[in-house]
Amino acid sequence: MQLQYHKYSIDVKPASSEKSEYNMVISEDVYFMPSTSIDITVSNDGNSVSRILVEGFAGATGIYDDNILIDDSYLLLCVSDCVYRLRLPNLELDWKRKCDVATCFTISKFKEDYLIHGELQIVRLSKQGDIKWVFSARDIFVLPNRESQLLIDNDVISIKDWQGYIYYLDENGKVLKEDYVG
């Protein structure tokens, strides 16, 4: 995936290189193979400014338009069960926050914060990486074909779970109503 940040080009793709080829590796110190390995390269006029590897060890995460976000001078991305905020253009780690016990699927801007759609939780994070609230439901927030997307409409957050319940949340993560749609 190609992104633009001012004069910089950002390339985000599945990693396929040796760890020694990166300026920095962000990884847990574990003895297992990572479930997700993301290669991020920032370049200017074809010259590499920074290249890092981010590894995750919980549920696997792909690379999609809705799990990567540029906000001000930061790149945010979901990798496994965590969200990473990296300072652009040098990709220095600003913070990392675990936001789900399994996998984080999407990240969205919400007011001055971020909403994270995880497999088991919806999380509101401040720009400083502090968890403001967490919402869990009867079942997982996963449906076939990425159908269970987090939607925001007039400050009302909605999400559908595996059992067919749609939850409508206010900006504080409190349930306004829920509907069973099967």
C-alpha positions in Angstrom: 0.0 0.0 0.0 1.3 3.4 -1.0 0.6 6.5 1.1 1.7 10.1 0.8 2.8 12.4 3.7 4.0 15.8 2.4 7.0 15.1 0.1 7.4 11.6 1.5 6.2 8.3 0.0 5.2 5.6 2.5 5.2 2.0 1.4 3.5 -0.5 3.7 3.7 -4.2 2.8 4.1 -7.7 4.2 7.7 -8.1 5.2 9.9 -10.4 3.2 13.4 -9.2 4.1 16.0 -10.2 6.7 15.8 -8.3 10.0 19.3 -6.9 9.4 17.9 -4.8 6.4 15.8 -2.6 8.7 16.8 0.6 10.5 14.7 -0.7 13.5 12.7 -3.8 14.4 9.7 -3.4 16.7 9.0 -6.9 18.1 8.2 -8.7 21.3 11.0 -10.8 22.7 9.4 -14.2 22.3 10.5 -17.5 20.9 7.6 -17.9 18.4 7.3 -16.9 14.8 5.3 -13.7 14.3 1.8 -14.0 12.9 2.2 -10.6 11.3 5.3 -8.9 9.9 4.9 -5.4 8.3 7.6 -3.6 6.4 7.3 0.2 6.4 9.5 2.3 4.2 9.5 6.1 4.0 11.3 7.6 1.1 11.8 11.0 -0.5 12.6 11.2 -4.2 13.3 7.5 -4.3 15.8 7.7 -1.4 15.0 5.7 1.7 14.6 7.9 4.8 13.6 5.1 7.2 12.7 1.5 7.0 11.3 -0.5 9.9 9.8 -3.9 10.6 6.8 -4.3 13.0 6.0 -7.8 14.1 2.9 -9.0 15.9 2.3 -12.3 17.7 -1.4 -12.5 18.3 -4.1 -12.8 15.6 -2.8 -12.1 12.1 -3.5 -8.7 10.5 -3.5 -7.8 6.8 -2.8 -4.4 5.2 -6.0 -2.5 4.3 -7.0 1.1 3.8 -8.9 1.0 7.1 -6.2 -0.3 9.5 -3.6 2.4 8.6 -4.1 6.1 9.2 -2.0 9.2 8.9 -2.9 11.8 11.5 -0.9 15.0 11.7 2.7 13.9 11.7 2.0 10.3 12.7 1.4 7.0 11.0 -0.9 4.7 13.0 -1.4 1.1 12.2 -3.0 -2.1 13.5 -0.6 -5.0 13.9 -2.1 -8.1 15.5 -3.6 -7.1 18.9 -1.9 -3.7 19.1 -2.0 -0.2 17.6 1.3 1.5 16.9 1.8 5.3 16.5 5.0 6.1 14.6 6.4 9.7 14.1 6.9 10.6 10.5 9.1 10.7 8.6 11.6 8.8 10.6 9.2 6.1 11.9 10.2 6.6 15.6 7.8 4.7 17.9 5.7 7.2 19.8 3.6 4.6 21.6 2.2 1.1 21.3 -1.1 0.0 22.9 -2.7 -3.4 23.2 -6.3 -2.9 22.2 -7.7 -6.4 21.8 -7.0 -9.9 23.1 -7.0 -11.3 19.6 -6.7 -8.9 16.6 -7.2 -5.2 15.8 -9.0 -4.8 12.4 -9.5 -1.1 11.9 -8.6 2.3 13.2 -10.8 5.4 12.6 -10.5 9.0 13.7 -13.3 9.9 16.2 -13.5 13.5 17.5 -9.9 14.1 18.8 -9.3 10.4 19.4 -9.2 7.0 17.7 -11.6 4.1 17.6 -10.2 0.7 17.3 -12.4 -2.2 15.9 -11.0 -5.4 17.4 -12.2 -8.9 17.1 -13.6 -8.9 20.7 -13.5 -5.2 21.7 -14.1 -1.7 20.5 -11.6 0.7 22.1 -11.4 4.5 22.2 -7.8 5.7 22.4 -6.6 9.3 23.1 -4.0 10.7 20.8 -1.5 10.0 23.6 -2.4 6.3 23.5 -4.5 6.2 26.7 -7.5 3.9 26.7 -10.6 6.0 27.4 -13.1 3.1 27.2 -13.5 -0.5 26.1 -16.8 -2.1 24.8 -17.3 -5.9 24.5 -20.5 -7.6 23.4 -22.1 -11.1 23.4 -19.9 -12.4 20.6 -17.0 -11.5 18.3 -17.2 -8.5 16.0 -16.3 -10.6 12.9 -18.6 -11.6 10.1 -17.9 -13.0 6.6 -16.6 -10.7 4.0 -15.6 -7.9 6.5 -19.3 -7.2 6.9 -19.0 -6.2 10.6 -17.6 -2.8 10.0 -17.4 -0.1 12.7 -19.7 2.8 11.5 -19.9 6.3 12.8 -22.9 8.5 12.1 -23.5 11.8 14.0 -21.3 10.7 16.9 -23.2 7.4 17.2 -21.0 4.3 16.8 -22.5 1.1 15.5 -21.1 -2.4 15.2 -22.6 -5.8 14.5 -21.6 -9.0 16.3 -21.4 -12.7 15.1 -24.9 -13.4 16.6 -26.5 -10.7 14.6 -26.9 -7.9 17.2 -26.2 -4.4 16.2 -25.0 -2.2 19.1 -25.3 1.6 19.0 -22.9 3.4 21.3 -22.5 6.9 22.4 -19.1 8.7 22.4 -18.4 7.3 25.9 -18.9 3.7 24.9 -22.3 3.4 26.5 -25.0 1.4 24.7 -27.8 3.6 23.4 -29.7 0.7 22.0 -29.2 -2.7 20.4 -31.2 -4.4 17.6 -31.3 -8.1 16.7 -31.2 -8.4 12.9 -30.1 -12.1 12.7 
